[in-house]
Amino acid sequence: MKLSDLRVGVRISLGFAAVLLATVIVGVVAITRMQVIEDNVEEMGSDWIPSINAVNAYRGQLNELRRAEMAMCLKEVVVEVEQEQDRIKTLRDKTLPALAKAYEPLISSPEEAAQWKEAQAKYAVFIALQDKLIAARKAGNRGEYQSTVNNESGKAFVDLVETMQKLVDINTEGARVSVEDARKTFKAVLVTMAVVILAALAAGTALAVYLTRSTVRPLTQMVDVARRVAEGNLAVEVDTSRNDELGQLAQALAAMKTALNQSLVAVRTSAESIAMSSGEVAAGSSDLSARTEQMASSLEETSATMQALTDTVRQNADATRQASQLAVSASEVADRGGVVVAEVVNTMDQINVASRKIADIIGTIDGIAFQTNILALNAAVEAARAGEQGRGFAVVAGEVRSLAQRSAEAAREIKALIGSSVERVDTGARLVGNAGNTMREIVSAVQRVTDIIQEISSSTQEQSTSLIEVGQAVQRLDEVTQQNAALVEESSAASESLREQAGSLRQVVAQFRLQD
């Protein structure tokens, strides 16, 4: 397992642990060496210096003892001599033994013990000479005690002091050695701590550099990736080989980049599809708008034609009513003709004239029916073009066409009958002898004509009503067509706006460098 695979928290903890370990090592070394220094100082404070002080105190009291001895020899007053003798006694019996007792536990080396033993021996020599001196002084032998104090006792004292000085020198040397050892230990501590600190500093610096590089470098790379993604470059590669928190961050950044890339690719595809579809919708809307305008124009023409057809049918109805009235009149004339035979010829002439008029009217009705049939056929075609909205109009147009065909058939029948009547009228003069029979036939024929004309009148009335309904349907269809035209224009405008927005979206997406 590589160190770079460790989590950042673990690596930082290891770094702090290393620093703490170095600190502990420095502390342990310092404490250990300081303990040595403390031992040296303790030795100097509890042994050498007290020994020097004790020896110096002992030597000082020896000096007092020597001064008391010399004062005893120099003084002449008995009381003063006795005082000096008492002081000598006190120093010898109390002070010096107490100082010796305090010093002896401080002896720490065989050399010092030997030197102290030698000092005690010389002290005994000095005390023996002093006893001799005191006895001579008490005996009043001036020459003897003066000679003793100046020669033997003085020499013994000097030897004793020199021995005591050696003891001071021994302890002074011991103190010096302790100080030197402490100094050496201190220097060793300084060197050791300096080495350990430098090693810890080097290790900490190396570890800090490693941690910084192992953390800052991938962070810098990810910041660069984030900046390039922010600039629109989604084709940048992300290093996801690490297994620590930075690797997890890199993996999350790579996943985010991939998801954003996929989203923008989908948006780009959708924008292109929307742009293409909106273009097609706009083109279709324009075509539909043109067709709707053509249809509206055709409906206006159809409405005008239907209005003219309605007027023509209305005129046809008026003519039919007139023909019905004429037929009724002809019937009355035929009835009267049966009574007045003399007026048959004259009546036949009138019938001939009326028949020709009827023939003309029937011809007119036939033409109207033919035109109505043509208009109904055109209306059916336009209704078929209108699709679902023209279905009702197609039904009405079919009914109009059926009525027109019926009117045409009735007109042809009437025309045939009128032709027959004309022929009979032409031969009426020759058949005047058969006037009665002929008049009955005429009455019957006129009755049939009256019925037919009434049927034509009824059919014409129905045609007029149907044409009015057709006109209303055409008008409503025209209104719907106008509304459709407005909706088509709005749809065309919306399609154009959608196409422009799709183009803007494509331009926005084009700013990104995508990874296909």
Secondary structure, DSSP 8 states (H G I E B T S, - for coil): --GGGS-HHHHHHHHHHHHHHHHHHHHHHHHHHHHHHHHHHHHIIIIIHHHHHHHHHHHHHHHHHHHHHHHHHH---HHHHHHHHHHHHHIIIIIHHHHHHHHGGG--SHHHHHHHHHHHHHHHHHHHHHHHHHHHHHHT-HHHHHHHHHTHHHHHHHHHHHHHHHHHHHHHHHHHHHHHHHHHHHHHHHHHHHHHHHHHHHHHHHHHHHHHHHHHHHHHHHHHHHHHHHTTB----------SHHHHHHHHHHHHHHHHHHHHHHHHHHHHHHHHHHHHHHHHHHHHHHHHHHHHHHHHHHHHHHHHHHHHHHHHHHHHHHHHHHHHHHHHHHHHHHH-GGGHHHHHHHHHHHHHHHHHHHHHHHHHHHHHHHHHHHHHHHHHHHGGGGHHHHHHHHHHHHHHHHHHHHHHHHHHHHHHHHHHHHHHTTTGGGHHHHHHHHHHHHHHHHHHHHHHHHHHHHHHHHHHHHHHHHHHHHHHHHHHHHHHHHHHHHHHHHHHHHHHHHHHHHTSB---
